[in-house]
Amino acid sequence: MAAGEYVSVRSQREMFEYQIGLERDELETYPDEEAAELALIYAAKGMDPTEARRLAGTLMQDPERALDTLAREELGLNPDELGSPWVAASSSFAAFTAGAALPLLPFLFGHDEALATSITLTALGLFAVGASMSLFTGRHALLSGLRMLGIGGAAGLATYFIGAWLGVTLG
């Protein structure tokens, strides 16, 4: 999972860097057209067209500032926040390790009711993660927790039935 996250974020970052590079080339080759484009963007946002052209002209005097502004306004990218593939991979690794450890704990300690305890811990963990997400989404904690529990439960059941179909048993 961490490797997939690294590749995903790295590819996304490379695509954004490429788009910013194209914008840099356009800025060097066609500065007047890029100034006009920036003025149109500001005018479309409600700025007086004359003021928009003046602002665009001022921004174009500093090529790095102009590129930063074009990346933000035209491409919708923040060049300072393209994302780190290493941070994404590390976060993914930590999250999946923690998530995978929870259902394994009862088996590691040789608990008599390891399977039932594992299912219970997993259900509680899924609900807790879903409910915690409500802090970031503004959704109701109970509904978010139940949604995560439902999705995780469905994935677990699918895994169980696929394993049973392949002849894997828990005992």
N, C-alpha and C positions, 0 to 999 in steps of 0.2 A: 504494500500500500504506500509506503513512504517513497519507494522508487517511482511509482506511478505519479504520485503527487509532485515529486521533483521534476519529472519529465513534463508534466502538465503545466506547471508554473513556469518552468524554463522556456517551454515553447511559446507560452503566452507572452512572456517578457521579450523574447526574441522578435515576435511579431510586432509588439508595440515599439520596440527599438527600431525595427525596420521602417514602420510607418513614420516615426519621428525623423529617421534618416531621409526618407523621401520628402518630408516636409522641409527639412534643412536644405536639400538640393533645390526644391522649388523656390525657396526663399532666396537662395543665392542666384538662381537663374532668372527668376521672374519676380523681383522684389515689388514692382509696381502692381502686378496682378495680385500678389499675396496681400499687399496693403489694401487693395480694393476689396478683396475677399473678407478681410478682417473688418473693414468698415461696414460691409453688408451684414456680417454677423451681428455687430453691435446695433446696427439700424433695425435688424429683425427682432432684437431684444427690446426695442422701444426707444433707443437713443436717437436724438435728432441727427439726420444724415450728415449735416455739416460738421457737427461735433464728433460724430463717429469717424469721419475721414480725418479730422484733426488728430484725434486720439490714435488712430491707426498709424498716421504719419509719425507721431511722436514715438510710438512703440517700435517702428521700423528702424529708427536711428540706432538702436542697440540690437544687433542681430541675435544675441542669445536670449534677450528678453522677448524679442519678437517670436523666436522659435518656441519659447516656453508658452507664450500667450496663444500662439496658433495651435500648439499641441493640446492645450486645455480647451480652447474655444471651438476649434474645428474638429479635432479628433476625439475630444472628450477624455483625454488622458492627462494624468498628473505625472510629469516626468520624474518627480521625486518619490513617487509611490507606485512603482511598477511591480513590486512584490519580489521577495527573495525565495528562490527555489529551495535553498538550504533550510530556511525557517519553516517553509511549508512542509518539507520532508520530515524535519525533526518533530514538528507538531503532529503530523499524521502518525509518525512512528509511536510517539508517546501516547496519543489517544487510542490507537488500535492496540497497543500493548496493554494499557490499562483496561480497555474494554474486553480484551481476550482473557485477561487474568481473572476477572471477576467470576466467570462461570467455572474456571478451573480450580479455584481455591479449595472447594470441598473435596475434590479428588486428590489434591496434593496432601491434604491432611488425613486421608484415609477415613473420612467420615462415613458412618454406616448408611446414612440416607443421602449420599453424595449427589445423586441425580436430582432428587426433589429439592435439596438445598441449592444446588446449582441453578435450577430453574427459578426458584424463588429469588435468589440473589440477582440473577439476570433480569428478571421482571422488575425488581425494585430499582436496579441500576438504570434500566431503560426509562422507567417512569421518572426517576430523578433527573436524568439528562434532559428529557423532554420538558419537564416542569421548569428546570433551570433555564432552558432556552427562552422561556416566556419573559425573562428579565430583559432580553435583547430584542424580542419581537413585539412586546406589548400585548401578546395574546394571553388568554386565561391560562393559568398554570395547570389546572386540572385537565383542561382539554388538550393542552400541549403534551402533558405527560401521558395521557391516554392515547393520543395519536402516535407518539414514539413507541409506546408499549405495543400498540396494534401493528405498526410496521415491523418492529423487531420480532414480535411474536410470529407474524406471518412469514418472515424470513427464516426464523427458527423451525417452524413447522415444515416449510418447503425443504429445508436442509434435511430434516428428519425423514421425510417421506422419500426424498431422493436417495438417502442412505439406505433406507429400508428396501427400496426397489433394487439397489445394488447389492443387497445382502449384508449390509453392515448392521450390527446389533449392539445395543448397550446392555451390559450385564454386569 
